[in-house]
Amino acid sequence: MSIWEYANPKKFMQTSAWALPWVLGLTLICLVVGLTWGFLFTPDDFKQGSTVKIIYIHVPAAMMAINAWGMMLVTSLIWIVRRHHVSALAAKAAAPVGLTFTLIALVTGALWGQPMWGTWWAWDPRLTSFLILTLFYFGYMALWSAIEDPDTAADLTSILCLVGSVFAGLSRYAVLFWNQGLHQGASLSLDKKENVSDVFWIPLVICIAGFVLLFLTMVLLRTRTEIRARRLKALLARERVA
Amino acid sequence: MPPAGVSGQEEAAGPEEVGGQGMKTLLIRDLRLAMRAGGGFGLGLAFFFLLAVLVPLGVGPEGGVLARIAPGILWVGALLSCLLSLDRLFALDHEDGSLDLLATAPIPLEAVVVAKALAHWLVTGLPLTLVAPILALFLNLPQAGYVWLVVSLLLGTPALSVIGAFGAALTVGLRRGGLLLSLLVLPLYVPTLIFGAEVIRRGSEAMALATPLALLAAISLGAVALLPFAAAAAIRVNLR
């Protein structure tokens, strides 16, 4: 029993069909509990008022926006090294989800920034790097859709993902260098004393779990769709030959 | 006994020598093609020139504003004019089949990429660097910035050419890859742009600039050292 068993599309389809309802259920529970708790049962911040509650969407979405790219990096590497199609398709499936999380983080940030910072947008390092991340997602998805042959597309997008990761990291440090930030620092770190108060922290952690599970659900669903589309293509090709 | 069929001449030239000779030949060929009528040499320069003329027309003639935005405009102009000629880098050779020959040539594909990127730099990056001080006059760049303008472009434009070669390698199989190429390459240009413009900005304000200068050089050297491998891998995929 090894993880590589799931590289077999059939095995992956079986297991994911079994797992999907559970993951979906857990996602809904976490999101409903976390968001209700966060929105309705936490006190207002004494400076930020009720606008602080956007944290329950903004922070998890921003975390997943980055983690989704990380997952694409890992699955791309697996495709390059071990040539498992499921892996390449999972990377393809994750990109639009990651892009959506990035856009959610940017939009919720702007909505919060308008009353709090007095501006929708500032060229703050974090905001700028998210904008750059959006561009990387767009490029990656555009390359997938531009190439017809699926294996060529998988190879080229994987190479782009590897190189892009390096440059995305470089850009992150470049923008840090370039402008001092308006955005608050990390306040959820496990190794720091000064964190956000427990009243906000517990529902936030539940929301983060919910977003992780939401990402997992979407990627599983989309990967299954991609596998089915691939099978359909193969069937049609076989029919044409026969 | 030496194996039959190996001529004396081939024995004399080691593989390194063949590679070096091949790269030189390829470089000269690419330079000739670029200089020839219709080769696109000077197009990037003309674009760079136009941009430097249009920006003051749009922004207004006020010297202080121009001086402040000059480093950024010159760098953005440089990377846009680099972008202009990128889609020809491999596409023309792919169309007429010479890329297949280059891929099977006795020099490694990585060396082909390096030679082509070097040719691209010699016909775009280097002339841009040499022309930039004249255009900086239009943009009212402070006196102290001129040296650093040349230094930062000289250090940074090789990165632009190599990163561009990588993007061109990714899109070489596509019929209309030009627009996609800019979408892929421009985000990769971000760190180079930031550090490059920062060097000029600090230089013109007489501030300490060792850090951005070192980082710019690091990006350039790193890109020149590593990206040809990625580009060659992409070309191999595209030629499959």
HADDOCK unambig.tbl for C-alpha pairs under 7 A between the chains (distance, minus, plus):
assign (segid A and resid 132 and name CA) (segid B and resid 187 and name CA) 6.52 0.50 0.50
assign (segid A and resid 135 and name CA) (segid B and resid 187 and name CA) 6.35 0.50 0.50
assign (segid A and resid 136 and name CA) (segid B and resid 187 and name CA) 6.51 0.50 0.50
assign (segid A and resid 139 and name CA) (segid B and resid 183 and name CA) 5.66 0.50 0.50
assign (segid A and resid 139 and name CA) (segid B and resid 184 and name CA) 5.05 0.50 0.50
assign (segid A and resid 152 and name CA) (segid B and resid 237 and name CA) 6.25 0.50 0.50
assign (segid A and resid 152 and name CA) (segid B and resid 238 and name CA) 6.94 0.50 0.50
assign (segid A and resid 155 and name CA) (segid B and resid 237 and name CA) 6.98 0.50 0.50
assign (segid A and resid 156 and name CA) (segid B and resid 170 and name CA) 6.32 0.50 0.50
assign (segid A and resid 156 and name CA) (segid B and resid 234 and name CA) 6.08 0.50 0.50
assign (segid A and resid 159 and name CA) (segid B and resid 230 and name CA) 6.84 0.50 0.50
assign (segid A and resid 164 and name CA) (segid B and resid 188 and name CA) 6.95 0.50 0.50
assign (segid A and resid 167 and name CA) (segid B and resid 188 and name CA) 5.84 0.50 0.50
assign (segid A and resid 170 and name CA) (segid B and resid 191 and name CA) 6.18 0.50 0.50
assign (segid A and resid 171 and name CA) (segid B and resid 190 and name CA) 6.15 0.50 0.50
assign (segid A and resid 171 and name CA) (segid B and resid 191 and name CA) 4.96 0.50 0.50
assign (segid A and resid 174 and name CA) (segid B and resid 191 and name CA) 5.60 0.50 0.50
assign (segid A and resid 174 and name CA) (segid B and resid 194 and name CA) 6.52 0.50 0.50
